[in-house]
Amino acid sequence: MFAICSINKEIVSNFAYSNLITMQKYSATINSRNRTAFIILLDRSGSMAEQITFNGQRLTKAEALAEVTNRLIFELLCRARRSDGVRNYFDVALIGYAGDALQPIIGESKGFIPITEFEQMMQAMSSRSGFALPRWVAPAAEGATPMFEALLEACEMVEEWCARPENAQSYPPTIFNITDGEASDGDHADIAEISERLRSYATADGNALLINIHLASGESERSVVFPQSVDELGGNYYARLLYECASEMPANYAPAIASLRGETVGTRYRGMCFNASAAEVVAMMNIGSISLNVM
């Protein structure tokens, strides 16, 4: 049997992109007629076989990535569940990147999958497994890191999704990029440019949100979630690049972010984390996905 849905109520409850933030609202109600979208980009390159301490145990980065992704999908299912079943509130895409190509995670499709289909997959899994958490995503680690291609694919998907008339007033798409930081198919300028393009797509409710999650190997590195300044990241080059590429979080997210960071509310937070614990990563993904006005 799968665990009963539970969402952390507390969680739920300075580089400005001035050309992107003028129209941001992030307050649209999400329902079956006005869905929102999530794209999860999963680094499945060879370096993800490195071990880290995650959730109090030694895991590979690939195993940690699979765990937090499965947990996010499960939480989205919980948010979409009503007395009559799971409602079609979310479009979700899972895209792996490794070697010289992108990889579909569910079946053969790299496109959006309605959240209701994840419910159907979970029911099929429940009949043949006793996992406490459904496993839509399995660990994988091999080859190079075509992050630029993954971000380009996300650009095309977000542009098309935002252009649909039925999505014009919807809460904008959120993109999670989970990686250990180093792209094999683009330099600093390439990754920064494609990320800026991705953040530029918008609905009437705001620009798309790009949230970068950096899984670091260093035991001595301190964890950083939703930094207010790049200086919080020290000298780690790849963490600083992912900070630069991530979205500035909307103001209405600030109280939940401040609570997670254990501080009074700041003025600006960037949508990224570095070397975070399992609890911090899950909390961060909740803030980026669960803190929505769902009917």
C-alpha positions as CSV (number, residue, x, y, z in Angstrom):
1,M,0.0,0.0,0.0
2,F,1.2,3.5,-0.8
3,A,1.5,6.1,1.9
4,I,-1.4,8.4,2.6
5,C,-1.0,11.9,1.1
6,S,0.5,14.3,3.5
7,I,1.7,17.9,2.7
8,N,3.7,20.0,5.1
9,K,1.3,22.9,5.9
10,E,4.0,25.2,7.2
11,I,5.9,24.8,3.9
12,V,2.8,25.3,1.9
13,S,1.5,28.1,3.8
14,N,20.8,40.5,-6.2
15,F,20.1,40.0,-9.6
16,A,16.8,41.3,-11.0
17,Y,15.5,40.4,-14.4
18,S,13.8,43.7,-14.8
19,N,12.6,42.8,-18.4
20,L,10.8,39.8,-17.0
21,I,9.2,40.7,-13.7
22,T,6.9,43.6,-14.6
23,M,3.9,41.4,-15.3
24,Q,4.4,38.8,-12.6
25,K,1.4,38.0,-10.4
26,Y,1.5,34.3,-9.7
27,S,-2.0,34.2,-8.2
28,A,-4.1,32.4,-10.9
29,T,-6.4,29.7,-9.5
30,I,-5.6,26.2,-10.7
31,N,-8.5,24.0,-11.7
32,S,-9.5,21.6,-14.4
33,R,-10.1,24.4,-16.9
34,N,-7.0,26.4,-16.0
35,R,-4.2,23.9,-15.4
36,T,-0.5,24.6,-14.8
37,A,2.5,22.7,-16.0
38,F,5.7,21.2,-14.5
39,I,8.8,20.1,-16.4
40,I,11.4,18.1,-14.5
41,L,14.8,17.9,-16.2
42,L,16.8,15.0,-14.7
43,D,20.6,14.9,-15.1
44,R,21.3,11.2,-15.7
45,S,25.0,11.5,-16.7
46,G,27.9,9.5,-15.5
47,S,28.8,11.9,-12.7
48,M,25.4,11.1,-11.1
49,A,26.9,7.8,-10.0
50,E,28.9,9.6,-7.3
51,Q,27.8,9.1,-3.8
52,I,26.5,11.7,-1.4
53,T,25.0,11.7,2.0
54,F,21.2,12.2,1.4
55,N,18.4,11.6,3.9
56,G,20.8,10.3,6.4
57,Q,22.2,7.6,4.2
58,R,24.8,7.1,1.5
59,L,23.2,7.2,-1.9
60,T,24.3,8.0,-5.4
61,K,23.2,11.3,-6.8
62,A,21.0,9.3,-9.3
63,E,19.3,7.6,-6.4
64,A,18.7,10.9,-4.6
65,L,17.4,12.5,-7.8
66,A,14.9,9.6,-8.3
67,E,13.7,9.8,-4.7
68,V,12.9,13.6,-4.7
69,T,11.3,13.4,-8.2
70,N,9.0,10.5,-7.2
71,R,8.1,12.4,-4.0
72,L,7.2,15.5,-6.0
73,I,5.0,13.6,-8.4
74,F,3.3,11.9,-5.4
75,E,2.7,15.3,-3.7
76,L,1.2,16.7,-7.0
77,L,-1.2,13.7,-7.1
78,C,-2.2,14.5,-3.5
79,R,-2.9,18.1,-4.5
80,A,-5.0,17.0,-7.4
81,R,-7.0,14.4,-5.5
82,R,-10.6,15.1,-4.6
83,S,-13.5,13.0,-3.3
84,D,-14.3,11.9,-6.9
85,G,-10.7,11.0,-7.8
86,V,-7.7,12.8,-9.2
87,R,-8.6,15.8,-11.3
88,N,-6.6,17.0,-14.3
89,Y,-4.9,20.1,-12.7
90,F,-1.4,19.5,-13.8
91,D,0.5,18.7,-17.0
92,V,3.8,17.1,-16.1
93,A,6.9,16.3,-18.2
94,L,9.9,14.2,-17.1
95,I,12.9,14.5,-19.4
96,G,16.3,12.9,-18.7
97,Y,19.5,14.1,-20.2
98,A,22.6,12.0,-20.7
99,G,25.1,11.0,-23.3
100,D,24.3,12.8,-26.5
101,A,20.5,12.7,-26.3
102,L,17.4,13.4,-24.2
103,Q,15.6,10.4,-22.7
104,P,11.9,9.9,-22.1
105,I,11.3,8.7,-18.5
106,I,7.8,7.5,-18.9
107,G,7.2,5.4,-21.9
108,E,8.4,6.9,-25.2
109,S,7.1,10.4,-24.7
110,K,9.1,13.5,-23.8
111,G,6.0,15.6,-23.8
112,F,3.5,16.5,-21.1
113,I,1.5,13.8,-19.3
114,P,-1.7,14.7,-17.5
115,I,-1.4,14.1,-13.7
116,T,-4.3,11.7,-14.0
117,E,-2.1,9.3,-16.0
118,F,0.4,9.1,-13.1
119,E,-2.5,8.1,-10.9
120,Q,-3.3,5.2,-13.3
121,M,0.4,4.2,-13.3
122,M,0.4,4.2,-9.5
123,Q,-2.6,2.0,-9.3
124,A,-0.9,-0.5,-11.7
125,M,2.3,-0.4,-9.5
126,S,0.3,-0.9,-6.3
127,S,-1.0,-4.2,-7.5
128,R,2.5,-5.7,-7.8
129,S,4.6,-3.9,-5.2
130,G,4.8,-2.9,-1.6
131,F,6.8,0.3,-2.0
132,A,6.0,3.1,0.5
133,L,6.5,5.6,-2.4
134,P,5.6,4.9,-6.0
135,R,8.6,4.7,-8.3
136,W,7.9,6.4,-11.6
137,V,11.6,7.3,-11.9
138,A,14.4,4.8,-11.6
139,P,18.1,5.8,-11.0
140,A,20.4,6.1,-14.0
141,A,23.9,7.4,-14.6
142,E,26.0,7.2,-17.7
143,G,27.6,9.4,-20.4
144,A,27.9,13.1,-20.8
145,T,25.6,16.0,-19.7
146,P,23.6,17.6,-22.5
147,M,22.0,20.3,-20.3
148,F,21.8,22.9,-23.0
149,E,19.7,20.5,-25.2
150,A,17.5,19.7,-22.2
151,L,16.9,23.4,-21.5
152,L,16.3,24.0,-25.2
153,E,13.6,21.2,-25.2
154,A,12.0,22.8,-22.2
155,C,12.0,26.2,-24.0
156,E,10.1,24.7,-26.9
157,M,7.6,22.9,-24.7
158,V,7.0,26.0,-22.5
159,E,6.6,28.3,-25.5
160,E,4.0,25.9,-27.0
161,W,2.2,25.4,-23.7
162,C,1.9,29.1,-23.0
163,A,0.7,29.9,-26.6
164,R,-2.4,27.6,-26.2
165,P,-5.5,29.8,-25.8
166,E,-6.8,27.7,-23.0
167,N,-3.6,28.4,-21.0
168,A,-3.4,32.2,-21.6
169,Q,-4.6,33.0,-18.1
170,S,-3.1,30.1,-16.3
171,Y,-0.4,29.9,-13.6
172,P,2.8,29.8,-15.6
173,P,4.9,26.6,-16.0
174,T,7.5,25.7,-13.4
175,I,10.7,24.0,-14.5
176,F,12.9,22.0,-12.1
177,N,16.4,21.2,-13.3
178,I,18.1,18.7,-11.0
179,T,21.8,18.3,-11.8
180,D,25.4,18.3,-10.4
181,G,26.0,21.4,-12.4
182,E,28.4,20.8,-15.4
183,A,27.0,20.9,-18.9
184,S,28.9,19.0,-21.7
185,D,27.2,20.8,-24.6
186,G,27.5,24.5,-23.8
187,D,29.6,27.0,-22.0
188,H,28.6,29.5,-19.3
189,A,27.2,32.0,-21.9
190,D,25.2,29.2,-23.7
191,I,23.6,28.0,-20.5
192,A,22.8,31.5,-19.3
193,E,21.3,32.5,-22.6
194,I,19.0,29.5,-23.0
195,S,17.9,29.9,-19.4
196,E,17.0,33.5,-20.0
197,R,15.0,32.5,-23.0
198,L,13.2,29.9,-21.0
199,R,12.3,32.4,-18.2
200,S,11.0,34.8,-20.8
201,Y,8.0,32.7,-21.8
202,A,4.8,33.8,-19.9
203,T,1.1,33.6,-19.4
204,A,-0.9,36.6,-18.2
205,D,-0.1,35.4,-14.7
206,G,3.6,35.6,-14.9
207,N,6.8,34.3,-16.5
208,A,7.9,30.7,-16.3
209,L,9.9,29.8,-13.2
210,L,13.2,28.0,-13.6
211,I,14.4,26.3,-10.3
212,N,17.8,24.7,-10.3
213,I,18.7,22.0,-7.8
214,H,22.5,21.4,-7.5
215,L,23.4,18.0,-6.0
216,A,27.0,18.5,-4.7
217,S,29.5,15.8,-3.7
218,G,31.6,17.7,-1.2
219,E,31.0,16.6,2.4
220,S,32.4,19.9,3.6
221,E,30.1,22.1,1.6
222,R,27.3,23.8,3.5
223,S,23.8,23.6,2.2
224,V,22.1,26.7,0.7
225,V,18.5,27.0,-0.3
226,F,16.8,29.9,-2.1
227,P,19.9,32.2,-1.7
228,Q,19.4,35.9,-1.5
229,S,22.9,36.5,-2.9
230,V,25.4,34.6,-5.1
231,D,27.9,35.2,-2.3
232,E,26.1,32.5,-0.2
233,L,27.5,29.9,-2.6
234,G,31.1,30.6,-2.0
235,G,33.5,29.8,-4.9
236,N,31.7,26.8,-6.5
237,Y,31.6,27.8,-10.2
238,Y,28.7,25.5,-11.2
239,A,26.6,26.5,-8.3
240,R,27.1,30.2,-9.1
241,L,26.2,29.6,-12.8
242,L,23.0,27.8,-11.7
243,Y,22.2,30.7,-9.4
244,E,22.6,33.1,-12.3
245,C,20.3,31.1,-14.5
246,A,17.5,30.5,-12.0
247,S,14.4,32.6,-11.6
248,E,14.0,35.2,-8.9
249,M,11.1,33.9,-6.9
250,P,7.8,35.8,-6.8
251,A,7.2,37.9,-3.7
252,N,4.3,35.8,-2.5
253,Y,6.6,32.9,-2.0
254,A,8.9,34.9,0.4
255,P,7.2,33.9,3.7
256,A,7.4,30.2,3.0
257,I,11.0,30.5,1.8
258,A,12.0,32.6,4.8
259,S,10.5,29.9,7.1
260,L,12.5,27.2,5.3
261,R,15.7,29.2,5.7
262,G,14.9,30.0,9.4
263,E,14.9,33.8,9.0
264,T,12.8,36.9,8.8
265,V,11.4,37.5,5.3
266,G,13.9,38.8,2.8
267,T,13.4,40.9,-0.3
268,R,14.7,38.6,-3.0
269,Y,15.3,34.9,-3.3
270,R,16.7,33.0,-6.2
271,G,15.1,29.6,-7.2
272,M,18.1,27.3,-6.6
273,C,19.7,25.2,-3.9
274,F,23.1,23.7,-3.4
275,N,24.2,20.7,-1.4
276,A,20.9,20.5,0.3
277,S,19.6,17.7,2.5
278,A,16.7,15.5,1.3
279,A,14.3,17.4,3.6
280,E,15.5,20.7,2.2
281,V,15.2,19.6,-1.4
282,V,11.7,18.2,-0.9
283,A,10.7,21.4,0.9
284,M,12.1,23.5,-1.8
285,M,10.3,21.6,-4.5
286,N,7.1,21.8,-2.4
287,I,7.5,25.6,-2.3
288,G,8.0,25.7,-6.0
289,S,5.0,23.5,-6.8
290,I,2.6,23.0,-3.9
291,S,2.2,26.6,-2.8
292,L,-0.4,27.2,-5.5
293,N,-4.0,28.3,-5.4
294,V,-5.7,25.0,-6.3
295,M,-9.5,24.8,-6.3
